[in-house]
Amino acid sequence: MSKDADFHQRSLVFGYPPKVIWIRRGNCRTQEVIGILEIHGETISTFLADSESAFLSLR
């Protein structure tokens, strides 16, 4: 999991592994990141279980 765009580029070039979750939010508090993860918990679980997916972008 990262807030840096360079991990997105890496996943496009090299693919899976690793799986990348990109938190697309500017400077924010840790609580905001936790909130994003909680809101998207089901999406994250599905992404992690999918052997074909390498990249997930969350806002």
C-alpha positions as CSV (number, residue, x, y, z in Angstrom):
1,M,0.0,0.0,0.0
2,S,1.4,3.4,-1.0
3,K,0.4,7.0,-1.6
4,D,3.2,7.3,-4.2
5,A,2.5,7.2,-7.9
6,D,5.8,5.4,-8.8
7,F,4.4,2.1,-7.5
8,H,1.6,2.5,-10.0
9,Q,4.2,2.8,-12.8
10,R,6.1,-0.2,-11.5
11,S,3.0,-2.3,-11.5
12,L,2.3,-1.3,-15.1
13,V,5.8,-2.2,-16.2
14,F,6.4,-5.3,-14.2
15,G,3.0,-6.6,-13.2
16,Y,2.2,-8.9,-10.4
17,P,3.8,-9.6,-7.9
18,P,3.7,-7.5,-5.9
19,K,0.1,-6.4,-5.6
20,V,-0.2,-2.6,-5.2
21,I,-2.9,-0.6,-3.4
22,W,-2.5,3.1,-4.3
23,I,-4.2,5.5,-1.9
24,R,-4.9,8.5,-4.1
25,R,-5.2,11.1,-1.5
26,G,-2.9,14.1,-0.9
27,N,-1.5,14.9,2.5
28,C,-4.0,13.6,5.0
29,R,-4.2,12.2,8.5
30,T,-3.6,8.6,9.3
31,Q,-7.3,8.4,10.4
32,E,-8.4,9.4,6.9
33,V,-6.3,6.6,5.4
34,I,-7.8,4.2,7.9
35,G,-11.3,5.4,6.9
36,I,-10.5,4.8,3.2
37,L,-9.4,1.3,4.0
38,E,-12.5,0.6,6.1
39,I,-14.8,1.9,3.4
40,H,-13.2,-0.2,0.7
41,G,-12.6,-3.3,2.9
42,E,-14.7,-5.6,0.7
43,T,-13.1,-4.3,-2.5
44,I,-9.6,-4.8,-1.0
45,S,-10.5,-8.4,0.0
46,T,-11.7,-9.2,-3.5
47,F,-8.6,-7.6,-5.0
48,L,-6.3,-9.6,-2.8
49,A,-8.1,-12.9,-3.6
50,D,-7.9,-12.2,-7.4
51,S,-4.8,-13.9,-8.8
52,E,-5.0,-11.8,-12.0
53,S,-5.1,-8.3,-10.4
54,A,-1.9,-6.4,-9.7
55,F,-3.1,-2.9,-9.0
56,L,-6.0,-1.2,-7.1
57,S,-6.5,2.5,-6.8
58,L,-8.5,4.0,-4.0
59,R,-9.7,7.5,-3.3
